[in-house]
Each structure stands twice: as structure tokens, then as C-alpha cells.
Amino acid sequence: MLAGWALAALVLLVAGWDAIRVRRFADADDAMRLLEVRDWLGGQGWFDVAQHRLNDGDFPMHWSRLVDLPLAGTMLLLRPLLGAALAEHVALVAVPLLTLAAVLALVASIARRVGGDALVMSSLLIAGLAMPLTFQLAPLRIDHHGWQTVLALAAARAVLGSPSARTGVLAGIALAMLLTISLEGLPIAATIAGIASVGWVIRPSRGAQLRALMAALAGAALLLHAATRGPRFASPACDAMAPAWLAALSVAALGLLLAKTVERRGAVMRLLALALAGLATAATIAWAAPSCLAGPFGSLPPLVYRVWYRAVLEGRPLWEQEAATAMTMIALPLLGVVGAALGWRQTRGEARERWAILLALVVAALVIAVLVTRAGATANALAAPAAALWLAAVLDRARRVERPLPRVLATVAALALAAPGTLAGIVVLKLLPAGGAGVDIRHRISCTTALDMRALRPLPAGTVFAPIDMTPALLVDTPQRAIAGGYHRGAAAMARVITGFTAAPRAARATIVASGADYLAVCPGMPEMDSYRRLAPHGLWARLERGERFDWLRPLPVRGPALAWRVIRPLPEGRSAP
């Protein structure tokens, strides 16, 4: 496992070296995570997760401090040796790679648990080459997605173990941490708990594991919520752990404890008891937090939903992605389903039961990934041990070829199959025509990444009316403040930014001035700016991009392709300009 991790880490370091060198994040959330850690280490309270340079901190982030712990710990550990700046940079590389090590260790353990030592090497190879997985574990990828995969794998590994109270407790604690980090993990957590429940219906000896799982999940979630939210313990929320969700978990745990009374009365009675516990859990959510039934994005203003949310592709279903991306995401889980089915068919007894559990996990994870693309990393990780079954068989057949040259060629071909997602994506790219080019504003130099916003660093500190996707990089790399980032709790601020860039100049001026902004800044050529131009070809940004000027925006000299203007506020009534 360590050798496989070292090789995968080396590949990721080499492939991402340019980004590592200049600290170019793959996603705005990684920049915001760094900012959260910086602010905490700089004295901001443990329970205070608001970003106070974003719209004056008028809303707390729905993120958890649990993800900040390994980053902050690594930075503090390395500061005496490297200094604060270099310690931070090293932590941004080291923590994701350590998360990768945890994922590979769990994948190897699951493979050994279902198929013995023979599957370990193949599963490590497949996992290390799965792009949807390694993308979330690459250097600088410090947001919570990697840890979600680690905890889902830990829970799955426990459920695949002996059906004891001990494995149930381990699975429950892992799921509690998963849900505390992000409620995005609710579908896979419910899946794992549901598979354990069905296992109990089929075989009552699994009751101890199931009851321990739900009790540990409810208890650990309560403790973690108290430890991470503190004074905001009772605050309602649909997008993070909150009293309503804690109540639902407690009802589920109590329902399964009461279900023990019918454990020996047949599968039908167990199934009925399970259904009643599920109905009681759903009724608890409907009673305690009816607004949450519409999902965390159900209350977004229509403008924000249409312009921002629908453009966040990681939260959209697979059929809304580009074909190559979709195939890269689901090729390995599909082969994992085949591999798990073969394992189930070829085994008997407890081994067959474990393969059945893994098959159910991979199928469910695949369905979740189809509905929400960001779940693809976990689906690929769970599929790796199952897909390893047929890869090991193919490699074994290749090695048994007698003649040396054909044996080498067959082995290389077999190893190429260890990256089914990459192969599928390449095939689709070759078969489908490339998309058309966007509008080319030839007189304008385009930004290549959000790093170009660093040009605003020399400006006197103020509030910048900046694009939503650019804001986290702006806050990380400059002392400026901003209006909105891509965080749904700040939907009103997001609507203000979208309106400011797309409204006619007169209305845009009113919006921008009312926001208190000192500057307006953009990165031409970035996807968000292109979308504003397409959405409103006569709006403020489209006209600025065409070279128009307005007397209330004074151009500022900044280096690079980023553009900045000082916002000239209207004078109070009765006063004249000096």
C-alpha cells in the first residue's frame, strides 16, 4: 500500500507541479478553506466560521471545523521549522496526499476483506488511476470532498466486517463525522445504514451491528455538533447538521432499538419494524424542519438559482455534464458492479454475503453519482475493490501467455484496463466533435486563472465588487474585502453581484453603490464573465468589455489582464465636487 501511495503521490506531484509552485487552486472552495484556517489560526473563534471579509460576515458558513484540524495542525507543526508562509504551502500539499494514503489503505483493506490478498494490488492500481478520485486527493485540493470519501470507505469497511456491535460502533462514528463535515454525505450515509438494515432483515444475527451503528451515529453526531457549533447548537439549518437532523437520527436509533422485540419473529416482521422506524424518521424531519424537504437550495432566489446554481456542475446530475466527463466518472463504478456481481456468483457462505454487501454499496453509490456528480469520487473508491476482481483475472491470464513478447503486450494491455474511466473519456473525446469556441474579444487580454486577481493587492484596502467565483482567490491573495462568494447562505449578496454585472448601467450603478463597494474588479475571459455577457449582452459587464466607459467608474492601473475601477459615489445633496 505504501509503495502504491508513493507512486501515486509522485505522479500527482509531477502532474500538478506548476499549480503547486504558484499555489493555483483547482476550485474556489479550496481557497476559501485556506482562508477559514488562516482566520482561525489568526485568532478567530473555533465556533465562529463566518468569513468576516465577505459581505461583513453577515452569515456563518455551513462548513465544519473538523476539516480545518489536519490543515491547522500541519501548519502549526511545521512553522518552527519552515516559517509560517512555507509551512502553509507544504500543508496544502501534504494534507491531501495523506488523505490519499488513508483512501488507499481503506481500499486495500476492503479488497482484502472481500477477496483476500490476491485483490489488494489490483485494487490499489485501479484506485490510484481513477481520475474522479485522485482529482479530489491531489495537492492543493484541501476542501472536504477527500475526507468524505475516507469516512464513507471507513463506514463501508466496518459494515463489511463481522456483524458485531464493535463494527457497528465504528461505522456509526465514521458516518457521524461524515455528516458533521457536510450534509452532502447524507445519501451515502443513508445508503450504508440502509444496507445494514436490509442485512438485518435477511439475517437477524446482524441486529447487534445495526443497533450499534445507529446508536453510535446518533450519539456521535450529537457530541460532534456540540463540539463544533457551540453557541449555535440550536440554530436551525437544512444544509448542515442541526437539531432537526439530530432528532431524526435519534428517532431512527430508538426505532431500531424497539425493533429488537420482533427480531425472532420472521423476516416480514423485521421488515415491517424497519419500515415503521423509517416512517418515524421521515415524519420527524417533516415536523421539525418542513422547509428542508425542498433541499438546501430550495429557497434560492430565482436569479441565483438560474445563473449560479445551475452552473455549479459538480452539484448537477451526470446527464448535464459533458459526455467525456460523464464516462470518466461512471466507467469504473459500472465495472465495479460487474466485478461485485462476479464475486457474489463465485463464492458461498460469509464471503458471498460480503460480496453482496459490496455489490449493493457500489450500485447505490453509482446511482447517487449519476444524480449528483460530486459523489463520483466515493463511487469510484468503493468500486475499486470490486473491479479488481476482473482485473486480477485479466492480469493472471496475460502472465500465463508463453511467448515473451505477446506476454509483455498482453500485460501492458491489461494494465491499461486498470484506468477504465480515462480510456472511456479518451474514446468519447475522439468520437464526438469538439464544441464551438466562445466569443473572442480580441482587443482584451484574458485572465487564465483567478490568480490574476492578485494584481489588486497594492490597492488600498477596501470592498471590491468582484465576480462570485473570483472572490475566494481575491480574499486569500489580497487584503481586500468582497461582496459575495459561491455560498448559498449568502444568496442575497450573490443576487446583488449578478444584478450589478448584468443590469443596465444605471441600475447596475445603484446596486453597486448600495453595496458599499470601493472598487469594481473583473477577470476578463473567465467563465463567469462570459456567462454574464451571454445573459445580458447590453448589461454593464458586456458594455465594459466592449470598451465603453462610465463617469462613475474610474479605471485603475493594475498589472496583468485583471481590470479594476474605483467606484465614484454620488455626492451628498447640496454639495459640489472640489
C-alpha positions as CSV (number, residue, x, y, z in Angstrom):
1,M,0.0,0.0,0.0
2,L,2.8,2.4,0.9
3,A,4.6,1.7,-2.4
4,G,1.3,2.3,-4.3
5,W,0.7,5.5,-2.4
6,A,4.3,6.7,-3.0
7,L,3.9,6.2,-6.7
8,A,0.5,7.8,-6.9
9,A,1.7,10.8,-4.8
10,L,4.8,11.2,-7.1
11,V,2.6,11.2,-10.2
12,L,0.3,13.8,-8.7
13,L,3.2,16.0,-7.6
14,V,4.8,15.9,-11.1
15,A,1.5,16.5,-12.9
16,G,0.5,19.4,-10.6
17,W,3.8,21.0,-10.0
18,D,3.1,24.2,-11.9
19,A,-0.1,24.7,-9.9
20,I,1.7,23.8,-6.6
21,R,4.6,26.2,-7.3
22,V,2.3,29.3,-7.7
23,R,-0.5,27.9,-5.4
24,R,-3.2,27.8,-8.1
25,F,-6.2,26.1,-6.6
26,A,-8.4,23.9,-8.7
27,D,-11.6,25.2,-7.1
28,A,-12.7,28.3,-5.3
29,D,-13.7,26.3,-2.2
30,D,-10.1,25.3,-1.7
31,A,-9.1,29.0,-1.5
32,M,-12.0,29.6,0.9
33,R,-10.9,26.6,3.1
34,L,-7.4,28.1,3.4
35,L,-8.9,31.4,4.4
36,E,-11.0,29.7,7.1
37,V,-7.9,28.0,8.5
38,R,-5.8,31.3,8.3
39,D,-8.5,33.2,10.2
40,W,-8.8,30.5,12.9
41,L,-5.1,30.4,13.4
42,G,-5.1,34.2,13.4
43,G,-7.4,34.4,16.4
44,Q,-11.0,33.9,15.0
45,G,-13.0,31.8,17.4
46,W,-13.4,28.0,17.0
47,F,-17.2,28.4,16.8
48,D,-17.1,31.4,14.5
49,V,-17.0,30.1,10.9
50,A,-18.2,33.3,9.3
51,Q,-16.0,34.9,6.7
52,H,-15.8,38.5,8.1
53,R,-14.3,40.0,4.9
54,L,-17.2,38.6,2.8
55,N,-20.3,40.9,3.0
56,D,-19.2,41.9,6.5
57,G,-19.6,38.3,7.8
58,D,-23.4,38.6,7.8
59,F,-23.9,34.8,7.6
60,P,-22.0,31.8,9.1
61,M,-20.6,29.3,6.7
62,H,-22.2,25.9,6.8
63,W,-18.7,24.3,6.8
64,S,-17.3,22.3,9.7
65,R,-14.1,23.0,11.6
66,L,-13.3,19.2,11.5
67,V,-11.7,19.7,8.1
68,D,-9.6,22.6,9.4
69,L,-8.0,20.4,12.0
70,P,-5.4,18.5,9.9
71,L,-4.5,21.6,7.9
72,A,-4.1,23.8,11.0
73,G,-2.2,21.0,12.9
74,T,0.2,20.5,10.0
75,M,0.8,24.3,9.7
76,L,1.5,24.7,13.4
77,L,3.8,21.6,13.4
78,L,5.9,23.0,10.6
79,R,6.0,26.6,11.5
80,P,9.0,26.4,13.8
81,L,11.0,24.6,11.0
82,L,9.8,26.4,7.9
83,G,8.2,29.7,8.9
84,A,4.5,30.5,8.5
85,A,4.4,31.0,4.8
86,L,6.3,27.9,3.7
87,A,4.6,25.8,6.4
88,E,1.2,26.8,4.9
89,H,2.4,25.9,1.4
90,V,3.7,22.5,2.5
91,A,0.5,21.8,4.4
92,L,-1.6,22.4,1.2
93,V,0.4,19.6,-0.5
94,A,0.9,17.2,2.4
95,V,-2.6,17.0,3.8
96,P,-4.3,15.9,0.5
97,L,-1.6,13.4,-0.1
98,L,-2.1,12.0,3.5
99,T,-5.8,11.8,2.7
100,L,-4.9,9.8,-0.4
101,A,-2.9,7.4,1.8
102,A,-6.0,6.9,4.0
103,V,-8.2,6.2,1.0
104,L,-5.7,3.7,-0.5
105,A,-5.3,1.9,2.9
106,L,-9.1,1.6,3.2
107,V,-9.5,0.4,-0.4
108,A,-6.8,-2.2,0.2
109,S,-8.4,-3.3,3.4
110,I,-11.9,-3.6,1.8
111,A,-10.3,-5.6,-1.1
112,R,-8.6,-8.0,1.4
113,R,-11.9,-8.3,3.4
114,V,-14.0,-9.4,0.4
115,G,-11.4,-11.2,-1.8
116,G,-8.2,-11.9,0.1
117,D,-4.7,-10.7,-0.5
118,A,-4.9,-11.5,-4.2
119,L,-7.1,-8.4,-4.9
120,V,-5.0,-5.9,-2.9
121,M,-2.5,-4.9,-5.6
122,S,-5.2,-4.7,-8.4
123,S,-7.5,-2.6,-6.2
124,L,-4.6,-0.2,-5.4
125,L,-3.7,0.2,-9.0
126,I,-7.3,0.9,-10.0
127,A,-7.9,3.4,-7.2
128,G,-4.6,5.2,-7.9
129,L,-5.5,5.6,-11.6
130,A,-9.2,6.7,-11.0
131,M,-9.2,10.3,-12.1
132,P,-12.5,11.3,-10.4
133,L,-10.9,10.0,-7.1
134,T,-7.4,11.3,-7.5
135,F,-8.7,14.8,-8.5
136,Q,-10.2,15.2,-5.0
137,L,-7.0,14.0,-3.4
138,A,-4.4,15.9,-5.4
139,P,-2.1,18.5,-3.8
140,L,-3.9,21.8,-3.0
141,R,-7.3,20.1,-3.0
142,I,-8.0,20.8,0.6
143,D,-11.7,21.1,0.7
144,H,-13.9,18.4,2.4
145,H,-14.5,16.0,-0.5
146,G,-11.5,13.8,0.2
147,W,-12.4,13.4,3.8
148,Q,-16.0,12.5,2.8
149,T,-14.6,9.6,0.7
150,V,-12.3,8.5,3.6
151,L,-15.2,8.3,6.1
152,A,-17.6,6.6,3.6
153,L,-14.9,4.0,3.0
154,A,-14.3,3.6,6.7
155,A,-18.0,3.0,7.4
156,A,-18.3,0.6,4.4
157,R,-15.2,-1.4,5.7
158,A,-16.8,-1.7,9.1
159,V,-20.2,-2.9,7.7
160,L,-18.3,-5.5,5.6
161,G,-16.6,-6.8,8.8
162,S,-18.0,-9.2,11.3
163,P,-21.6,-8.3,12.3
164,S,-20.8,-7.2,15.8
165,A,-21.5,-4.3,18.0
166,R,-17.9,-3.2,17.6
167,T,-18.1,-2.8,13.8
168,G,-21.4,-1.1,14.2
169,V,-19.9,1.5,16.5
170,L,-17.0,2.1,14.1
171,A,-19.4,2.5,11.2
172,G,-21.7,4.9,13.2
173,I,-18.8,7.1,14.3
174,A,-17.5,7.3,10.7
175,L,-20.9,8.3,9.4
176,A,-21.4,10.9,12.2
177,M,-18.1,12.5,11.2
178,L,-19.1,12.4,7.6
179,L,-22.4,14.2,8.2
180,T,-20.8,16.7,10.5
181,I,-18.3,17.6,7.8
182,S,-21.0,18.0,5.3
183,L,-24.6,17.0,4.9
184,E,-23.8,16.3,1.3
185,G,-22.8,12.9,2.7
186,L,-26.4,12.1,3.7
187,P,-27.3,10.0,0.7
188,I,-24.3,7.6,1.1
189,A,-24.7,7.6,4.9
190,A,-28.4,6.6,4.5
191,T,-27.3,4.0,1.9
192,I,-24.8,2.4,4.3
193,A,-27.3,2.4,7.1
194,G,-30.0,1.1,4.8
195,I,-27.8,-1.8,3.6
196,A,-27.0,-2.7,7.2
197,S,-30.8,-2.6,7.9
198,V,-31.6,-4.9,5.0
199,G,-28.9,-7.3,6.1
200,W,-30.6,-7.5,9.5
201,V,-33.9,-8.2,7.8
202,I,-32.3,-11.1,5.9
203,R,-30.1,-12.3,8.8
204,P,-31.2,-11.4,12.4
205,S,-27.7,-12.1,13.7
206,R,-26.8,-8.7,12.2
207,G,-29.0,-6.9,14.7
208,A,-26.3,-6.0,17.1
209,Q,-24.3,-4.3,14.4
210,L,-27.2,-2.4,13.1
211,R,-28.4,-1.1,16.5
212,A,-24.8,-0.2,17.5
213,L,-24.4,1.7,14.2
214,M,-27.5,3.8,14.6
215,A,-26.8,4.5,18.3
216,A,-23.2,5.5,17.7
217,L,-24.3,7.6,14.7
218,A,-26.9,9.5,16.7
219,G,-24.7,9.9,19.8
220,A,-21.5,10.8,18.0
221,A,-23.4,13.3,15.8
222,L,-24.8,15.0,18.9
223,L,-21.4,15.2,20.5
224,L,-19.7,16.5,17.3
225,H,-22.4,19.1,16.8
226,A,-21.9,20.4,20.3
227,A,-18.2,20.4,19.9
228,T,-18.2,22.3,16.5
229,R,-21.2,24.6,16.8
230,G,-21.2,25.6,20.4
231,P,-23.4,28.6,20.9
232,R,-25.1,27.9,17.6
233,F,-26.1,24.4,18.7
234,A,-29.9,25.1,18.4
235,S,-29.7,27.1,15.2
236,P,-31.9,25.5,12.5
237,A,-30.3,24.5,9.2
238,C,-31.1,22.4,6.2
239,D,-27.6,22.4,4.8
240,A,-25.7,21.2,7.9
241,M,-26.2,19.2,11.0
242,A,-28.9,20.8,13.1
243,P,-31.4,19.9,15.8
244,A,-33.9,18.6,13.3
245,W,-31.4,16.2,11.8
246,L,-30.2,15.1,15.3
247,A,-33.8,14.4,16.3
248,A,-34.3,12.3,13.2
249,L,-31.2,10.3,13.9
250,S,-32.3,9.8,17.5
251,V,-35.7,8.6,16.4
252,A,-34.1,6.2,13.9
253,A,-31.8,4.8,16.6
254,L,-34.8,4.4,19.0
255,G,-36.9,2.8,16.4
256,L,-34.3,0.1,15.6
257,L,-33.8,-0.5,19.3
258,L,-37.5,-1.1,19.7
259,A,-37.4,-3.3,16.6
260,K,-35.3,-5.8,18.6
261,T,-38.6,-7.1,20.2
262,V,-39.6,-8.6,16.8
263,E,-36.1,-9.8,15.8
264,R,-37.0,-13.5,16.2
265,R,-40.5,-13.3,14.6
266,G,-39.5,-13.6,11.0
267,A,-38.3,-11.5,8.1
268,V,-41.7,-10.0,7.4
269,M,-42.0,-8.6,11.0
270,R,-38.4,-7.3,10.8
271,L,-39.2,-5.6,7.5
272,L,-42.3,-4.0,9.0
273,A,-40.4,-2.8,12.0
274,L,-37.8,-1.3,9.8
275,A,-40.4,0.4,7.7
276,L,-42.1,1.9,10.8
277,A,-38.7,3.2,12.0
278,G,-38.1,4.8,8.6
279,L,-41.5,6.4,8.5
280,A,-41.0,7.8,12.0
281,T,-37.6,9.2,11.0
282,A,-39.1,10.9,7.9
283,A,-42.0,12.3,9.9
284,T,-39.6,13.8,12.4
285,I,-37.9,15.8,9.7
286,A,-41.2,16.8,8.1
287,W,-42.4,18.0,11.5
288,A,-39.2,19.6,12.8
289,A,-38.0,21.2,9.6
290,P,-40.6,21.1,6.8
291,S,-38.6,23.7,4.8
292,C,-35.8,21.2,4.5
293,L,-37.9,18.9,2.4
294,A,-37.2,21.2,-0.6
295,G,-33.5,20.7,-0.1
296,P,-30.8,23.2,0.9
297,F,-31.1,25.1,-2.4
298,G,-34.9,25.3,-2.5
299,S,-35.1,28.8,-1.1
300,L,-32.6,30.4,-3.5
301,P,-33.8,33.5,-5.3
302,P,-34.8,32.6,-8.9
303,L,-32.0,34.7,-10.4
304,V,-29.3,33.0,-8.2
305,Y,-30.7,29.6,-8.9
306,R,-30.7,30.1,-12.7
307,V,-27.4,31.9,-13.1
308,W,-25.2,30.5,-10.3
309,Y,-26.6,27.1,-9.0
310,R,-27.3,25.6,-12.4
311,A,-23.7,26.5,-13.4
312,V,-22.2,24.6,-10.4
313,L,-21.7,21.4,-12.4
314,E,-20.5,19.3,-9.5
315,G,-23.9,19.5,-7.9
316,R,-25.8,18.7,-11.1
317,P,-26.7,15.2,-12.5
318,L,-24.5,13.3,-14.8
319,W,-26.6,13.8,-17.9
320,E,-25.9,17.5,-17.7
321,Q,-22.2,17.0,-17.9
322,E,-20.0,16.8,-21.0
323,A,-20.0,13.2,-22.4
324,A,-16.3,12.7,-21.7
325,T,-16.6,13.8,-18.1
326,A,-19.7,11.6,-17.6
327,M,-17.9,8.5,-19.0
328,T,-14.8,9.2,-17.0
329,M,-17.0,9.3,-13.9
330,I,-19.1,6.2,-14.3
331,A,-16.9,3.7,-16.2
332,L,-15.2,2.3,-13.1
333,P,-18.4,2.1,-11.0
334,L,-20.0,0.2,-13.8
335,L,-17.2,-2.3,-14.0
336,G,-17.3,-2.4,-10.2
337,V,-20.9,-3.6,-10.4
338,V,-19.8,-6.3,-12.8
339,G,-16.9,-7.3,-10.6
340,A,-19.0,-7.4,-7.4
341,A,-21.7,-9.5,-9.2
342,L,-19.0,-11.9,-10.3
343,G,-17.6,-12.1,-6.8
344,W,-21.1,-12.9,-5.4
345,R,-21.7,-15.5,-8.0
346,Q,-18.4,-17.3,-7.5
347,T,-18.4,-17.5,-3.7
348,R,-20.5,-19.1,-0.9
349,G,-21.2,-18.5,2.7
350,E,-19.9,-15.4,4.5
351,A,-17.7,-14.5,1.5
352,R,-20.8,-14.4,-0.7
353,E,-22.5,-12.2,1.9
354,R,-19.7,-9.7,1.9
355,W,-19.7,-9.6,-1.9
356,A,-23.5,-8.9,-1.8
357,I,-23.0,-6.0,0.6
358,L,-20.2,-4.6,-1.6
359,L,-22.4,-5.0,-4.7
360,A,-25.2,-3.1,-3.0
361,L,-22.8,-0.4,-2.0
362,V,-21.4,0.1,-5.5
363,V,-24.8,0.1,-7.1
364,A,-26.1,2.7,-4.7
365,A,-23.0,4.8,-4.9
366,L,-23.3,4.7,-8.7
367,V,-26.9,5.9,-8.6
368,I,-26.0,8.7,-6.2
369,A,-23.1,9.8,-8.5
370,V,-25.5,9.8,-11.5
371,L,-27.8,12.1,-9.7
372,V,-25.1,14.3,-8.1
373,T,-21.8,14.3,-9.9
374,R,-19.6,15.3,-7.0
375,A,-20.4,11.9,-5.4
376,G,-18.3,10.3,-8.2
377,A,-15.1,10.1,-6.1
378,T,-16.8,8.0,-3.4
379,A,-18.4,5.8,-6.1
380,N,-15.0,5.2,-7.8
381,A,-13.3,4.4,-4.5
382,L,-16.0,1.9,-3.5
383,A,-15.9,0.3,-7.0
384,A,-12.1,-0.2,-7.0
385,P,-12.0,-3.4,-4.8
386,A,-14.9,-4.9,-6.8
387,A,-13.4,-4.0,-10.2
388,A,-10.1,-5.5,-9.0
389,L,-11.6,-9.0,-9.3
390,W,-11.8,-9.0,-13.1
391,L,-8.6,-7.0,-13.4
392,A,-6.7,-9.6,-11.4
393,A,-8.2,-12.3,-13.6
394,V,-7.1,-10.5,-16.8
395,L,-3.6,-9.9,-15.4
396,D,-3.3,-13.6,-14.5
397,R,-4.3,-14.7,-17.9
398,A,-1.8,-12.2,-19.5
399,R,1.0,-13.6,-17.4
400,R,0.3,-17.1,-18.5
401,V,1.0,-16.3,-22.1
402,E,4.0,-18.5,-23.0
403,R,5.9,-16.3,-25.6
404,P,7.7,-13.3,-24.0
405,L,6.7,-10.5,-26.4
406,P,3.0,-11.4,-26.6
407,R,3.1,-11.8,-22.8
408,V,4.5,-8.3,-22.3
409,L,2.0,-6.8,-24.7
410,A,-0.9,-8.6,-23.1
411,T,0.2,-7.5,-19.6
412,V,0.5,-3.8,-20.8
413,A,-2.9,-4.0,-22.4
414,A,-4.3,-5.5,-19.1
415,L,-2.7,-2.7,-17.1
416,A,-4.3,-0.1,-19.4
417,L,-7.6,-1.5,-18.4
418,A,-6.9,-0.5,-14.8
419,A,-7.9,3.0,-15.8
420,P,-11.3,2.4,-17.4
421,G,-12.6,5.9,-16.8
422,T,-9.6,7.5,-18.6
423,L,-9.9,5.1,-21.5
424,A,-13.7,5.8,-21.8
425,G,-13.1,9.5,-21.7
426,I,-10.5,9.4,-24.4
427,V,-12.7,7.3,-26.6
428,V,-15.6,9.7,-26.2
429,L,-13.4,12.7,-27.0
430,K,-12.2,11.0,-30.2
431,L,-15.7,10.1,-31.3
432,L,-17.5,13.3,-30.5
433,P,-16.8,16.6,-32.3
434,A,-15.2,19.4,-30.2
435,G,-17.6,22.2,-29.0
436,G,-17.6,25.5,-30.7
437,A,-15.3,28.3,-29.5
438,G,-16.7,31.1,-27.4
439,V,-16.9,34.8,-28.3
440,D,-13.4,36.2,-28.8
441,I,-13.0,39.8,-27.6
442,R,-9.8,40.3,-29.4
443,H,-8.9,43.7,-28.0
444,R,-9.0,42.3,-24.5
445,I,-6.3,40.2,-22.8
446,S,-8.0,37.4,-20.9
447,C,-7.2,36.1,-17.5
448,T,-6.0,32.5,-17.4
449,T,-6.9,31.8,-13.7
450,A,-8.2,33.6,-10.6
451,L,-4.5,34.2,-9.7
452,D,-4.7,37.3,-11.9
453,M,-6.8,38.9,-9.1
454,R,-3.5,39.2,-7.1
455,A,-3.0,42.4,-9.1
456,L,-5.4,44.1,-6.7
457,R,-3.0,43.6,-3.7
458,P,-1.3,47.0,-3.9
459,L,-4.6,48.9,-3.9
460,P,-5.6,50.5,-0.5
461,A,-7.8,48.0,1.4
462,G,-11.4,48.4,0.5
463,T,-14.5,46.5,-0.6
464,V,-14.4,45.0,-4.1
465,F,-17.4,44.3,-6.2
466,A,-16.0,41.2,-7.8
467,P,-17.3,38.1,-9.6
468,I,-18.6,35.4,-7.4
469,D,-16.1,32.7,-8.4
470,M,-13.2,35.1,-8.2
471,T,-13.9,36.2,-4.6
472,P,-12.2,33.4,-2.6
473,A,-8.9,33.9,-4.5
474,L,-9.2,37.7,-4.0
475,L,-9.6,37.3,-0.3
476,V,-6.8,34.8,0.0
477,D,-4.3,36.8,-2.0
478,T,-5.1,40.4,-1.1
479,P,-6.2,42.4,1.9
480,Q,-9.4,43.5,0.2
481,R,-13.0,42.7,1.3
482,A,-15.7,41.4,-1.1
483,I,-19.5,41.2,-1.5
484,A,-20.3,37.6,-2.3
485,G,-18.8,34.1,-2.9
486,G,-20.5,31.0,-4.2
487,Y,-22.1,30.1,-0.9
488,H,-25.9,29.7,-0.8
489,R,-26.3,31.2,2.6
490,G,-25.3,34.5,1.1
491,A,-27.8,34.2,-1.7
492,A,-28.9,37.9,-1.3
493,A,-25.4,39.1,-1.8
494,M,-24.9,36.8,-4.8
495,A,-28.1,38.2,-6.4
496,R,-26.6,41.7,-5.8
497,V,-23.4,40.8,-7.7
498,I,-25.2,39.1,-10.6
499,T,-27.5,42.1,-10.9
500,G,-24.6,44.5,-10.8
501,F,-22.8,42.8,-13.7
502,T,-25.9,42.1,-15.8
503,A,-28.2,45.1,-15.3
504,A,-28.2,48.2,-17.5
505,P,-25.6,50.7,-16.4
506,R,-27.9,53.0,-14.5
507,A,-29.5,50.1,-12.5
508,A,-26.1,48.5,-12.0
509,R,-24.7,51.7,-10.6
510,A,-27.5,51.8,-8.0
511,T,-26.8,48.2,-7.0
512,I,-23.0,48.6,-6.8
513,V,-23.1,51.9,-4.9
514,A,-25.7,50.5,-2.4
515,S,-23.4,47.5,-1.7
516,G,-20.7,49.9,-0.3
517,A,-18.1,48.8,-2.8
518,D,-15.0,50.9,-3.2
519,Y,-13.8,49.1,-6.3
520,L,-15.2,47.1,-9.2
521,A,-12.9,44.4,-10.5
522,V,-13.1,41.6,-13.0
523,C,-11.1,38.9,-14.7
524,P,-12.0,39.0,-18.4
525,G,-12.3,35.7,-20.2
526,M,-13.2,33.7,-17.1
527,P,-16.4,31.5,-17.5
528,E,-18.4,33.6,-15.1
529,M,-17.8,36.8,-17.0
530,D,-18.6,35.1,-20.3
531,S,-21.9,33.9,-18.8
532,Y,-22.8,37.4,-17.8
533,R,-22.1,38.7,-21.3
534,R,-24.3,36.0,-22.8
535,L,-27.0,36.5,-20.3
536,A,-27.1,40.3,-20.7
537,P,-25.4,41.5,-23.9
538,H,-26.4,45.1,-23.1
539,G,-25.6,44.9,-19.4
540,L,-22.9,46.6,-17.5
541,W,-20.2,44.0,-18.0
542,A,-20.9,43.4,-21.7
543,R,-20.6,47.1,-22.3
544,L,-17.4,47.5,-20.2
545,E,-15.9,44.5,-22.1
546,R,-16.6,46.3,-25.4
547,G,-14.6,49.2,-24.2
548,E,-17.4,51.6,-23.1
549,R,-16.6,53.9,-20.1
550,F,-18.8,55.5,-17.5
551,D,-18.2,58.6,-15.4
552,W,-18.9,56.7,-12.1
553,L,-16.2,54.1,-12.8
554,R,-12.6,55.5,-12.8
555,P,-10.1,53.0,-14.4
556,L,-7.2,52.0,-12.1
557,P,-3.8,50.9,-13.3
558,V,-3.3,47.3,-12.3
559,R,-0.7,44.8,-13.7
560,G,-1.8,41.9,-15.8
561,P,-5.1,41.2,-17.5
562,A,-7.4,41.9,-14.5
563,L,-9.4,45.1,-14.7
564,A,-10.3,47.4,-11.8
565,W,-12.2,50.6,-11.4
566,R,-12.7,52.9,-8.5
567,V,-16.4,53.4,-7.8
568,I,-17.2,57.1,-7.7
569,R,-20.0,57.6,-5.2
570,P,-22.7,60.3,-5.7
571,L,-22.0,63.3,-3.5
572,P,-24.5,64.2,-0.8
573,E,-27.3,66.5,-1.9
574,G,-26.3,70.2,-1.9
575,R,-22.5,69.6,-2.2
576,S,-20.4,70.1,-5.3
577,A,-17.2,68.4,-6.3
578,P,-14.0,70.2,-5.3
